[in-house]
């Protein structure tokens, strides 16, 4: 497990979002902000957002306690391997601050500004090492949204840009390199075009803020989450794609539908916007609305996960990286005797795993065992590349026994015993315990069938995983057979004695299922 120290200068809404994202990655944060009470506000912001970070997925070592407060920006720059500046959007203030950071940072440290529109060339003026100054523009809330625009100035080196892409990818974000330096970059220019039209429609009395938000939330907003504007319009053209779409709807662009210049922000317009949003809030606090927003974003991203597009692709990648980072046993190799049993997966009970009693649901137990099976697959050499090659395991039978309750936030650990394997099948048994103790909470016995996903039928495992599965089964052959193996449900009637057990007492584990 690697560790890094990330420096944050400026800890408002954006800076605190960076703090949560970095801490959730399992890294150290050193932060500074000149405002009175800034440290307390930062820690409170992290505390509010941490439940969302837990639901998003924490890397090993993730802990809000890994935040340190510095006495100056120079202290931040000197102690960090990456510096993210998130001061207010004031060019003079940012230039002064970046010069101080540049003077104190080690030569290899890249310094990124979270500016939402200022030119990096101007921000870097006066810096001795302007080649390491660039823009890393995130989107609120930073700890959930993956987009970060990387904008280089005229003096920024290609090496600094490459380091930025690597850094933000390591935080499991989508670094979008903006090819041409331009005010406002890309996303904010698109957002502002929509925002200017909102101002006009409200100013002209055409619509309320609620109506305009509904026009996005219930329509194009859902499409934008997966495809954006261009691909959405490409599909709107039917078989002819974008060309047909433009030939059909292009003439409408000449109609005076929109105003591209913002109206004057009069007191009347400001009041209309503010009162409209307050009416939409319906008495809910900012904290309540933040939690609602986070819940919705997580739901959308998880809903997109199976499709493998947009933020759903990164959600799946994040889960895979968390699993890989949390593996404490190296992947099987012929030179290493497999542990008996395997201990490959641990977790804490997440908020969406519990019911109204804060007890872990039946479905959540299966979810956790699913991740334990995924960890076993990775140990055997079955990963994303293996599945992309057209091979995978399908579950064909599951027996689960609930022995105890687990509550929100409780630590769980799972051990795995391979009961047997052959060319196409894997017979496994998971045991779930509470924390580091020996209290058994749940068990599951599963039969898995190896398939050729392209052909849609069973097929032998490839040589590497087949050898690994056989080696683990052999190493586990002498383990005691769990009591739950082979059990079945029945209620004996007075007229008929109980059926004999599926497994005679004292039977040894099967060599093959």
Secondary structure, DSSP 8 states (H G I E B T S, - for coil): ----EEEEE--SHHHHHHHHHHHHTT-EEEEE--STTHHHHHHHHHHHHHHHHHHH---TT--GGGEEE-SSHHHHHHH-SEEEE---S-HHHHHHHHHHHHHHS-TT-EEEE--SS--HHHHTTT-TTGGGEEEEEE-SSTTT--EEEEEE-TT--HHHHHHHHHHHHHTT-EEEEESS--TTTTHHHHHHHHHHHHHHHHHTTS--HHHHHHHIIIIIHHHHTTTHHHHHHHHHTGGGHHHHHHHHHGGGGGSS----S-----HHHHHHHHHHHHHHHTT--HHHHHHHHHHHHHHHHHHHHTTT-HHHHHHHHHHHHHHHHH--S----TTS---SSEEEEEEE--GGGB-TTSBB-HHHHHHHHHHHHHHHHHHHT-SHHHHHTTEEEEEEEEEEEE-S--BTT-EEEEEEEEEEE-SSEEEEEEEEEETTS--EEEEEEEEEEEEETTTTEE----HHHHHHHHHHHHHHTTS---TTTT-------TTS-----SS-TT----S--
